[in-house]
Amino acid sequence: MMDVVEPNDSSLMRRYLVIGSRRFSNYWWASVIFLGASGFLLTGLSSYLGFNLLPFIKSESITFFPQGLVMCFYGILGFIFSSYLWLTVFWSVGGGFNEFNKKDGIVRIFRWGFPGKNRRIDLLYSIKDIEAIKVEIKEGINPSRTIYIRLRGKRDIPLTRIGQPLTLEEIETQAAELAKFLQVSLEMVS
């Protein structure tokens, strides 16, 4: 979830790093999809050309129309999806940090987005506007465990990354630590 980066004076400032798209699962799936797409495309092209582009591809039993054509289509789609995953990893989409600075009285939530004019998502709030730290836990087929900051008159702002849910112990410890640091209440929602 969030790694704590302790500055020199940790009693006045806390910074939590958020990994974003640079997780092991994205590297894994981008690589697996790339290899699978390569296999499909080379098999489809081998059936069109009439000889094997790689020695372990046996394309003699595959006719180009319709099987080889479909394999080329799946290979191209796989390359597109793999490229998308690699670009999100390269751009570090969703990565950033949450900074709580008592000295300046601000909360800064920073994330990287997709390239363009809104690539930098940089939100600043006053610590005085924080009403509570909210922890939302949903169990079931698609579990989610998220820490939010609740601001006066505004919506809840998520602090945790999307993806692999944290253990109950980890999320409760981090939320309690943050609520204690900010001296606000802690709300649990199931």
Residue pairs with C-beta under 8 A, 6 or more apart in sequence:
1 18
1 160
1 161
1 166
1 170
1 171
1 174
2 16
2 17
2 18
2 98
2 159
2 160
2 161
2 174
3 16
3 17
3 19
4 14
4 15
4 16
4 17
5 15
5 16
5 17
5 97
6 14
7 13
7 15
9 103
11 102
12 101
12 102
12 103
13 99
13 100
13 101
13 102
13 103
14 99
14 100
14 178
14 181
15 97
15 98
15 99
15 100
16 97
16 98
16 99
16 159
17 96
17 97
18 94
18 95
18 96
18 97
18 98
18 111
18 159
18 160
18 161
19 94
19 95
19 161
20 92
20 93
20 94
20 95
20 96
20 111
20 112
20 161
21 88
21 89
21 91
21 92
21 93
21 94
21 95
22 89
22 92
22 95
23 163
23 164
25 163
25 164
26 85
26 88
26 89
27 89
29 85
30 82
30 85
30 86
30 89
33 78
33 81
33 82
33 85
34 78
34 79
34 82
34 86
36 78
37 74
37 75
37 76
37 77
37 78
37 79
37 81
37 82
38 75
38 78
38 79
39 57
39 75
40 71
40 72
40 74
40 75
40 78
41 71
41 72
41 75
41 76
41 78
41 79
42 53
42 54
42 57
42 75
43 57
43 59
43 62
43 68
43 71
43 75
44 64
44 68
44 69
44 70
44 71
44 72
44 73
44 74
44 75
45 53
45 68
45 72
46 52
46 53
46 54
46 57
46 59
46 62
46 68
47 59
47 62
47 63
47 64
47 67
47 68
47 71
48 64
48 68
48 72
52 58
52 59
59 68
62 68
62 71
88 114
91 112
91 114
91 115
92 112
93 112
93 113
93 114
94 111
94 112
94 161
94 162
95 111
95 112
96 109
96 110
96 111
96 112
96 121
97 108
97 110
98 107
98 108
98 109
98 110
98 159
99 106
99 107
99 108
99 109
99 110
100 107
100 127
100 178
100 181
100 182
101 107
101 108
101 127
102 127
105 126
105 127
105 128
106 124
106 125
106 126
106 127
107 124
107 125
107 126
107 127
107 130
107 149
108 122
108 123
108 124
109 121
109 122
109 123
109 125
109 157
109 159
110 120
110 121
110 122
110 123
111 121
112 119
112 120
112 121
113 119
113 120
113 121
123 157
125 149
125 151
125 157
127 182
129 151
129 152
129 153
129 154
130 149
130 150
130 151
130 152
130 182
130 184
131 150
131 151
131 152
131 184
131 185
132 149
132 150
132 179
132 184
132 185
132 186
132 187
133 147
133 148
133 149
133 150
133 175
133 178
133 179
133 182
133 184
133 185
133 186
133 187
134 147
134 148
134 149
134 150
134 156
134 186
134 187
134 189
135 145
135 146
135 147
135 148
135 171
135 172
135 175
135 186
135 187
135 188
135 189
136 144
136 145
136 146
136 148
136 189
136 190
137 144
137 145
137 168
137 171
137 188
137 189
137 190
138 144
138 145
138 190
139 190
143 165
144 165
145 160
145 165
145 166
145 168
145 171
146 158
146 159
146 160
147 158
147 159
147 160
147 171
147 174
147 175
147 178
148 156
148 157
148 158
148 159
149 156
149 157
149 159
150 156
150 187
151 157
159 178
160 166
160 171
166 174
175 186
176 186
179 185
179 186
